[in-house]
Amino acid sequence: MSFLMSTFSPVDEQLIYLKKGSAEIIREADLRAKLEKSRATGRPLRVKLGMDPTAPDLHLGHTVVLRKLKHFQDLGHTAIFLIGDFTGMIGDPTGRTITRPPLSREQIEQNAETYKEQVFKILDPQKTVIDFNRRWMGAFTPDDFVRLMSKYTVSQILEREDFHKRFHDEKPISVHELLYPLVQGYDSVALEADVELGGTDQKFNLLVGRELQRAYGQESQVALTTPILEGLDGVQKMSKSLGNAIGIHEAPLEMYGKIMSISDEMMWRYYELLTDVQVAEIEKLKREMHPMAAKKELARRIVADFHSAEAAAKAGEDWGKQFQKDQVPESVEESEIDAPENKIRIDKLLARTQLASSVSEAGRLVKQGAVKVDGTVVNDPAKVLDISGKPTLQVGRRIKRVRPGIPGTGIVTETLPG
Protein backbone atom coordinates (compact mmCIF):
# COMPACT_ATOMS: atom_id res chain seq x y z
CA MET A 1 0.00 0.00 0.00
CA SER A 2 1.43 3.39 -0.91
CA PHE A 3 0.97 6.61 1.06
CA LEU A 4 1.36 10.15 -0.18
CA MET A 5 3.60 12.44 1.83
CA SER A 6 0.57 14.68 2.51
CA THR A 7 -1.06 11.79 4.39
CA PHE A 8 1.08 12.64 7.40
CA SER A 9 0.90 15.86 9.41
CA PRO A 10 4.02 17.98 9.84
CA VAL A 11 6.45 16.33 12.25
CA ASP A 12 6.21 19.08 14.88
CA GLU A 13 2.40 18.71 14.96
CA GLN A 14 2.71 14.94 15.30
CA LEU A 15 5.19 15.28 18.16
CA ILE A 16 2.92 17.65 20.10
CA TYR A 17 0.08 15.14 19.86
CA LEU A 18 2.27 12.16 20.73
CA LYS A 19 4.01 13.85 23.67
CA LYS A 20 0.68 14.68 25.34
CA GLY A 21 0.31 12.29 28.25
CA SER A 22 3.71 10.66 27.61
CA ALA A 23 6.11 10.08 30.50
CA GLU A 24 9.33 9.51 28.55
CA ILE A 25 10.46 9.05 24.96
CA ILE A 26 13.71 7.16 24.39
CA ARG A 27 14.93 8.88 22.36
CA GLU A 28 12.88 11.86 21.18
CA ALA A 29 15.50 12.66 18.52
CA ASP A 30 15.08 9.12 17.17
CA LEU A 31 11.30 9.53 17.07
CA ARG A 32 11.63 12.79 15.17
CA ALA A 33 13.98 11.15 12.67
CA LYS A 34 11.59 8.23 12.16
CA LEU A 35 8.63 10.60 11.67
CA GLU A 36 10.61 12.66 9.15
CA LYS A 37 11.59 9.52 7.24
CA SER A 38 7.97 8.37 7.34
CA ARG A 39 6.81 11.66 5.76
CA ALA A 40 9.53 11.51 3.15
CA THR A 41 8.86 7.91 2.10
CA GLY A 42 5.11 7.74 2.74
CA ARG A 43 5.64 4.64 4.91
CA PRO A 44 3.74 4.62 8.21
CA LEU A 45 5.60 3.70 11.36
CA ARG A 46 4.95 0.27 12.87
CA VAL A 47 3.87 0.97 16.44
CA LYS A 48 3.60 -1.94 18.86
CA LEU A 49 1.76 -2.31 22.15
CA GLY A 50 1.83 -5.69 23.84
CA MET A 51 -0.46 -6.82 26.64
CA ASP A 52 -0.53 -10.19 28.35
CA PRO A 53 -4.12 -11.45 28.75
CA THR A 54 -3.69 -12.10 32.47
CA ALA A 55 -7.09 -10.70 33.51
CA PRO A 56 -10.43 -10.82 31.67
CA ASP A 57 -11.42 -7.18 32.18
CA LEU A 58 -9.62 -3.92 31.53
CA HIS A 59 -10.05 -0.73 33.54
CA LEU A 60 -9.34 2.89 32.61
CA GLY A 61 -5.77 2.59 33.86
CA HIS A 62 -5.06 0.07 31.09
CA THR A 63 -6.48 2.44 28.47
CA VAL A 64 -3.86 5.18 29.00
CA VAL A 65 -1.30 3.39 26.85
CA LEU A 66 -4.02 2.06 24.52
CA ARG A 67 -5.05 5.65 23.83
CA LYS A 68 -1.47 6.54 22.96
CA LEU A 69 -1.53 3.73 20.39
CA LYS A 70 -4.74 5.31 19.07
CA HIS A 71 -2.92 8.64 18.74
CA PHE A 72 -0.34 7.03 16.44
CA GLN A 73 -3.25 5.46 14.56
CA ASP A 74 -4.97 8.86 14.28
CA LEU A 75 -1.81 10.18 12.63
CA GLY A 76 -1.86 7.44 9.98
CA HIS A 77 0.65 5.02 11.45
CA THR A 78 0.20 1.24 11.77
CA ALA A 79 -1.12 0.26 15.21
CA ILE A 80 -0.14 -3.27 16.23
CA PHE A 81 -1.90 -4.63 19.31
CA LEU A 82 0.06 -7.68 20.37
CA ILE A 83 -1.65 -10.17 22.65
CA GLY A 84 1.00 -11.95 24.70
CA ASP A 85 -0.46 -15.44 24.68
CA PHE A 86 3.09 -16.84 24.99
CA THR A 87 4.54 -14.30 27.44
CA GLY A 88 1.34 -14.58 29.49
CA MET A 89 2.22 -18.17 30.26
CA ILE A 90 5.59 -17.02 31.64
CA GLY A 91 4.12 -14.19 33.71
CA ASP A 92 5.50 -10.65 33.69
CA PRO A 93 7.78 -10.26 36.77
CA THR A 94 7.46 -6.45 36.66
CA GLY A 95 6.84 -5.09 40.13
CA ARG A 96 6.62 -8.56 41.65
CA THR A 97 8.32 -9.59 44.88
CA ILE A 98 7.44 -13.24 44.29
CA THR A 99 7.12 -15.40 41.20
CA ARG A 100 3.85 -14.82 39.35
CA PRO A 101 1.89 -18.09 38.96
CA PRO A 102 1.81 -18.96 35.24
CA LEU A 103 -1.65 -19.05 33.66
CA SER A 104 -2.94 -22.07 31.80
CA ARG A 105 -3.28 -22.04 28.03
CA GLU A 106 -7.08 -22.17 28.45
CA GLN A 107 -7.15 -19.09 30.73
CA ILE A 108 -4.90 -17.19 28.34
CA GLU A 109 -7.12 -17.98 25.34
CA GLN A 110 -10.32 -17.02 27.16
CA ASN A 111 -8.87 -13.70 28.31
CA ALA A 112 -7.40 -13.00 24.87
CA GLU A 113 -10.86 -13.16 23.30
CA THR A 114 -12.20 -10.55 25.72
CA TYR A 115 -9.15 -8.33 25.10
CA LYS A 116 -9.84 -8.26 21.37
CA GLU A 117 -13.37 -7.04 22.02
CA GLN A 118 -12.36 -4.46 24.62
CA VAL A 119 -9.50 -2.75 22.79
CA PHE A 120 -11.80 -1.87 19.89
CA LYS A 121 -13.65 0.48 22.21
CA ILE A 122 -10.62 2.74 21.64
CA LEU A 123 -8.83 1.49 18.51
CA ASP A 124 -10.26 1.44 14.99
CA PRO A 125 -10.91 -2.25 14.23
CA GLN A 126 -10.47 -1.63 10.50
CA LYS A 127 -6.99 -0.15 10.95
CA THR A 128 -5.59 -2.21 13.82
CA VAL A 129 -3.29 -5.20 13.38
CA ILE A 130 -4.00 -7.85 16.02
CA ASP A 131 -1.22 -10.39 16.50
CA PHE A 132 -0.19 -13.07 19.01
CA ASN A 133 3.40 -13.70 20.05
CA ARG A 134 2.84 -17.45 20.11
CA ARG A 135 2.85 -17.16 16.32
CA TRP A 136 6.65 -16.90 16.32
CA MET A 137 7.59 -18.02 19.82
CA GLY A 138 5.65 -21.27 19.41
CA ALA A 139 7.83 -22.02 16.39
CA PHE A 140 11.08 -21.29 18.25
CA THR A 141 13.53 -24.19 18.23
CA PRO A 142 16.04 -24.94 21.01
CA ASP A 143 18.67 -23.43 18.74
CA ASP A 144 16.62 -20.23 18.47
CA PHE A 145 16.33 -19.97 22.25
CA VAL A 146 20.07 -20.49 22.74
CA ARG A 147 20.75 -17.78 20.14
CA LEU A 148 18.29 -15.40 21.85
CA MET A 149 19.73 -15.97 25.33
CA SER A 150 23.25 -15.39 24.03
CA LYS A 151 22.31 -11.79 23.20
CA TYR A 152 21.96 -10.75 26.85
CA THR A 153 23.93 -11.31 30.05
CA VAL A 154 22.72 -12.33 33.51
CA SER A 155 24.24 -9.15 34.97
CA GLN A 156 22.20 -7.06 32.50
CA ILE A 157 19.01 -8.86 33.52
CA LEU A 158 19.80 -8.40 37.23
CA GLU A 159 20.11 -4.65 36.67
CA ARG A 160 16.31 -4.70 36.54
CA GLU A 161 15.14 -3.15 39.82
CA ASP A 162 12.69 -5.86 40.88
CA PHE A 163 15.14 -8.67 40.04
CA HIS A 164 17.97 -6.83 41.79
CA LYS A 165 15.88 -6.35 44.93
CA ARG A 166 14.77 -9.97 45.05
CA PHE A 167 18.35 -11.15 44.51
CA HIS A 168 19.59 -8.83 47.28
CA ASP A 169 16.81 -9.97 49.64
CA GLU A 170 17.62 -13.61 48.81
CA LYS A 171 14.13 -14.21 47.45
CA PRO A 172 13.80 -16.83 44.72
CA ILE A 173 13.87 -15.88 41.04
CA SER A 174 12.76 -18.63 38.70
CA VAL A 175 14.76 -19.13 35.52
CA HIS A 176 11.65 -18.77 33.35
CA GLU A 177 11.17 -15.23 34.75
CA LEU A 178 14.58 -14.24 33.39
CA LEU A 179 13.30 -15.18 29.96
CA TYR A 180 10.39 -12.73 30.08
CA PRO A 181 12.17 -9.51 29.02
CA LEU A 182 14.05 -11.41 26.31
CA VAL A 183 10.87 -12.84 24.83
CA GLN A 184 9.10 -9.47 25.00
CA GLY A 185 12.14 -7.86 23.41
CA TYR A 186 12.20 -10.45 20.63
CA ASP A 187 8.58 -9.55 19.82
CA SER A 188 9.91 -6.21 18.57
CA VAL A 189 12.39 -8.06 16.36
CA ALA A 190 9.66 -10.33 14.93
CA LEU A 191 7.37 -7.38 14.24
CA GLU A 192 10.15 -5.03 13.08
CA ALA A 193 8.68 -2.37 15.37
CA ASP A 194 9.61 1.29 14.92
CA VAL A 195 8.04 2.28 18.23
CA GLU A 196 7.03 0.28 21.30
CA LEU A 197 4.63 1.62 23.92
CA GLY A 198 4.29 0.69 27.57
CA GLY A 199 3.67 2.05 31.05
CA THR A 200 6.59 3.48 32.99
CA ASP A 201 6.87 0.13 34.78
CA GLN A 202 7.70 -1.49 31.42
CA LYS A 203 10.73 0.68 30.66
CA PHE A 204 13.26 -2.11 31.24
CA ASN A 205 11.42 -4.49 28.90
CA LEU A 206 11.15 -1.82 26.19
CA LEU A 207 14.87 -1.07 26.39
CA VAL A 208 15.66 -4.78 26.03
CA GLY A 209 13.70 -4.65 22.79
CA ARG A 210 15.90 -1.78 21.55
CA GLU A 211 19.06 -3.75 22.27
CA LEU A 212 17.82 -7.01 20.77
CA GLN A 213 16.82 -5.27 17.55
CA ARG A 214 20.38 -3.98 17.21
CA ALA A 215 21.72 -7.46 18.00
CA TYR A 216 19.55 -8.91 15.21
CA GLY A 217 20.65 -6.25 12.71
CA GLN A 218 17.60 -3.97 12.90
CA GLU A 219 17.28 -0.27 13.66
CA SER A 220 16.36 0.22 17.30
CA GLN A 221 12.77 1.04 18.14
CA VAL A 222 11.76 4.16 20.04
CA ALA A 223 10.51 3.38 23.55
CA LEU A 224 7.59 5.60 24.60
CA THR A 225 6.24 5.22 28.12
CA THR A 226 3.02 6.52 29.61
CA PRO A 227 2.30 7.32 33.28
CA ILE A 228 0.59 4.90 35.64
CA LEU A 229 -2.90 6.31 36.28
CA GLU A 230 -3.97 6.97 39.86
CA GLY A 231 -7.31 5.55 40.91
CA LEU A 232 -10.35 7.26 42.39
CA ASP A 233 -8.49 7.96 45.64
CA GLY A 234 -5.96 10.06 43.70
CA VAL A 235 -3.05 8.35 45.46
CA GLN A 236 -2.55 4.68 44.60
CA LYS A 237 -2.44 3.32 41.08
CA MET A 238 -5.77 2.29 39.63
CA SER A 239 -6.39 -1.34 40.53
CA LYS A 240 -9.46 -3.50 40.94
CA SER A 241 -7.87 -5.16 43.95
CA LEU A 242 -7.55 -1.75 45.64
CA GLY A 243 -11.17 -0.91 44.92
CA ASN A 244 -10.29 2.38 43.22
CA ALA A 245 -10.79 1.38 39.58
CA ILE A 246 -13.29 2.21 36.86
CA GLY A 247 -13.88 -0.82 34.64
CA ILE A 248 -14.53 -0.13 30.97
CA HIS A 249 -17.54 -2.48 31.09
CA GLU A 250 -19.20 -0.71 34.02
CA ALA A 251 -22.71 0.68 33.49
CA PRO A 252 -22.82 4.27 32.17
CA LEU A 253 -24.29 5.76 35.36
CA GLU A 254 -21.78 3.91 37.57
CA MET A 255 -18.88 5.09 35.37
CA TYR A 256 -20.20 8.66 35.22
CA GLY A 257 -20.67 8.80 39.00
CA LYS A 258 -17.19 7.48 39.75
CA ILE A 259 -15.62 10.10 37.48
CA MET A 260 -17.62 12.83 39.19
CA SER A 261 -16.22 11.65 42.54
CA ILE A 262 -12.56 12.41 41.70
CA SER A 263 -10.87 15.57 42.94
CA ASP A 264 -10.73 18.71 40.79
CA GLU A 265 -6.94 18.38 40.64
CA MET A 266 -7.08 14.76 39.49
CA MET A 267 -9.68 15.71 36.86
CA TRP A 268 -7.07 17.47 34.73
CA ARG A 269 -4.77 14.46 34.85
CA TYR A 270 -7.69 12.31 33.65
CA TYR A 271 -8.29 14.83 30.83
CA GLU A 272 -4.65 14.47 29.80
CA LEU A 273 -4.43 10.68 29.99
CA LEU A 274 -7.96 9.46 29.22
CA THR A 275 -9.15 11.77 26.43
CA ASP A 276 -8.00 12.95 23.01
CA VAL A 277 -8.40 16.62 24.01
CA GLN A 278 -5.32 18.57 22.98
CA VAL A 279 -3.11 20.26 25.58
CA ALA A 280 -4.02 23.77 24.41
CA GLU A 281 -7.73 23.00 24.76
CA ILE A 282 -7.22 21.53 28.25
CA GLU A 283 -5.45 24.74 29.31
CA LYS A 284 -8.35 26.76 27.92
CA LEU A 285 -10.84 24.65 29.90
CA LYS A 286 -8.81 25.29 33.07
CA ARG A 287 -9.04 29.05 32.49
CA GLU A 288 -12.59 29.38 31.27
CA MET A 289 -14.76 26.52 32.57
CA HIS A 290 -16.08 26.02 36.09
CA PRO A 291 -14.58 22.85 37.63
CA MET A 292 -18.00 21.19 38.04
CA ALA A 293 -18.86 21.83 34.38
CA ALA A 294 -15.42 20.63 33.29
CA LYS A 295 -15.81 17.42 35.31
CA LYS A 296 -19.24 16.76 33.77
CA GLU A 297 -17.69 17.20 30.33
CA LEU A 298 -14.91 14.76 31.26
CA ALA A 299 -17.44 12.20 32.49
CA ARG A 300 -19.52 12.66 29.33
CA ARG A 301 -16.50 12.12 27.07
CA ILE A 302 -15.29 8.99 28.87
CA VAL A 303 -18.75 7.37 29.08
CA ALA A 304 -19.35 8.15 25.39
CA ASP A 305 -16.04 6.49 24.48
CA PHE A 306 -16.98 3.20 26.12
CA HIS A 307 -20.75 3.22 25.59
CA SER A 308 -22.32 5.87 23.33
CA ALA A 309 -23.12 9.57 23.20
CA GLU A 310 -26.74 8.77 24.04
CA ALA A 311 -25.74 6.67 27.07
CA ALA A 312 -23.43 9.44 28.27
CA ALA A 313 -26.19 12.05 28.01
CA LYS A 314 -28.61 9.78 29.88
CA ALA A 315 -26.03 9.08 32.59
CA GLY A 316 -25.50 12.82 33.03
CA GLU A 317 -29.23 13.40 33.42
CA ASP A 318 -29.61 10.55 35.92
CA TRP A 319 -26.57 11.66 37.90
CA GLY A 320 -28.04 15.16 38.10
CA LYS A 321 -31.34 13.78 39.39
CA GLN A 322 -29.60 11.60 41.92
CA PHE A 323 -27.05 13.99 43.37
CA GLN A 324 -28.10 17.51 42.49
CA LYS A 325 -31.88 17.39 42.68
CA ASP A 326 -32.14 14.56 45.25
CA GLN A 327 -34.33 12.49 42.92
CA VAL A 328 -34.10 8.81 42.12
CA PRO A 329 -32.73 8.30 38.58
CA GLU A 330 -34.81 6.45 36.03
CA SER A 331 -32.13 3.77 35.60
CA VAL A 332 -31.20 2.23 38.94
CA GLU A 333 -29.78 -1.10 40.05
CA GLU A 334 -32.22 -3.46 41.73
CA SER A 335 -31.62 -6.22 44.26
CA GLU A 336 -34.07 -9.07 44.76
CA ILE A 337 -34.11 -10.14 48.41
CA ASP A 338 -35.55 -13.24 50.02
CA ALA A 339 -36.79 -12.26 53.52
CA PRO A 340 -39.39 -13.81 55.86
CA GLU A 341 -42.71 -12.00 55.30
CA ASN A 342 -40.72 -9.50 53.20
CA LYS A 343 -39.41 -7.84 56.37
CA ILE A 344 -35.76 -7.30 57.28
CA ARG A 345 -33.65 -5.03 59.48
CA ILE A 346 -32.04 -2.09 57.66
CA ASP A 347 -28.49 -3.05 58.74
CA LYS A 348 -28.90 -6.61 57.43
CA LEU A 349 -30.50 -5.32 54.22
CA LEU A 350 -27.58 -2.97 53.52
CA ALA A 351 -25.13 -5.84 53.93
CA ARG A 352 -27.12 -8.22 51.70
CA THR A 353 -27.43 -5.62 48.95
CA GLN A 354 -23.67 -4.96 49.25
CA LEU A 355 -24.23 -1.29 50.08
CA ALA A 356 -22.19 -2.09 53.18
CA SER A 357 -19.41 -4.65 53.57
CA SER A 358 -20.93 -6.10 56.76
CA VAL A 359 -23.85 -5.74 59.17
CA SER A 360 -21.63 -3.93 61.66
CA GLU A 361 -20.45 -1.44 59.02
CA ALA A 362 -24.07 -0.93 58.00
CA GLY A 363 -24.94 -0.13 61.60
CA ARG A 364 -22.22 2.52 61.74
CA LEU A 365 -23.38 4.09 58.49
CA VAL A 366 -26.97 4.28 59.75
CA LYS A 367 -25.90 5.89 63.02
CA GLN A 368 -23.82 8.43 61.06
CA GLY A 369 -26.92 9.50 59.12
CA ALA A 370 -25.39 8.29 55.85
CA VAL A 371 -28.36 6.08 54.90
CA LYS A 372 -31.61 7.11 53.28
CA VAL A 373 -34.71 5.01 52.62
CA ASP A 374 -36.98 6.51 49.98
CA GLY A 375 -35.21 9.83 50.44
CA THR A 376 -35.55 9.93 54.25
CA VAL A 377 -32.57 9.56 56.58
CA VAL A 378 -32.73 6.48 58.83
CA ASN A 379 -30.90 6.56 62.19
CA ASP A 380 -31.88 3.22 63.78
CA PRO A 381 -29.90 0.17 62.57
CA ALA A 382 -32.60 -2.13 64.02
CA LYS A 383 -35.39 -0.51 62.04
CA VAL A 384 -37.37 -3.20 60.18
CA LEU A 385 -38.29 -2.46 56.58
CA ASP A 386 -41.13 -3.97 54.59
CA ILE A 387 -39.56 -4.55 51.17
CA SER A 388 -42.86 -5.40 49.48
CA GLY A 389 -43.14 -1.69 48.69
CA LYS A 390 -39.83 -1.81 46.76
CA PRO A 391 -37.96 0.78 48.86
CA THR A 392 -35.00 2.71 47.48
CA LEU A 393 -31.81 2.63 49.56
CA GLN A 394 -29.12 5.28 49.28
CA VAL A 395 -25.70 5.21 50.94
CA GLY A 396 -23.63 8.21 49.98
CA ARG A 397 -23.60 8.20 46.18
CA ARG A 398 -24.67 4.58 45.78
CA ILE A 399 -28.33 3.79 45.28
CA LYS A 400 -30.31 0.56 44.89
CA ARG A 401 -33.95 -0.39 44.76
CA VAL A 402 -35.05 -3.53 46.63
CA ARG A 403 -37.84 -5.88 45.68
CA PRO A 404 -39.07 -9.12 47.28
CA GLY A 405 -37.67 -12.39 45.97
CA ILE A 406 -38.95 -15.92 45.84
CA PRO A 407 -38.11 -17.70 49.11
CA GLY A 408 -34.95 -19.76 48.83
CA THR A 409 -33.56 -17.95 45.80
CA GLY A 410 -31.34 -15.53 47.68
CA ILE A 411 -30.22 -12.33 45.92
CA VAL A 412 -30.36 -11.48 42.25
CA THR A 413 -28.92 -8.16 41.17
CA GLU A 414 -29.61 -6.58 37.81
CA THR A 415 -29.56 -3.19 36.20
CA LEU A 416 -32.91 -2.07 34.86
CA PRO A 417 -33.11 -0.04 31.65
CA GLY A 418 -34.25 3.54 31.92
PyMOL commands that set and color helices and strands:
alter all, ss='L'
color gray80, all
select helices_A, chain A and resi 5-7+11-19+28-41+60-74+87-90+105-119+134-137+142-149+154-158+161-168+175-191+200-215+240-242+252-260+264-274+279-288+291-306+309-323+340-342+346-352+359-367+387-389
alter helices_A, ss='H'
color red, helices_A
select strands_A, chain A and resi 24-26+46-51+78-83+128-132+195-199+222-226+333-337+343-345+371-373+376-377+384-386+392-395+398-404+412-415
alter strands_A, ss='S'
color yellow, strands_A
deselect
rebuild
show_as cartoon
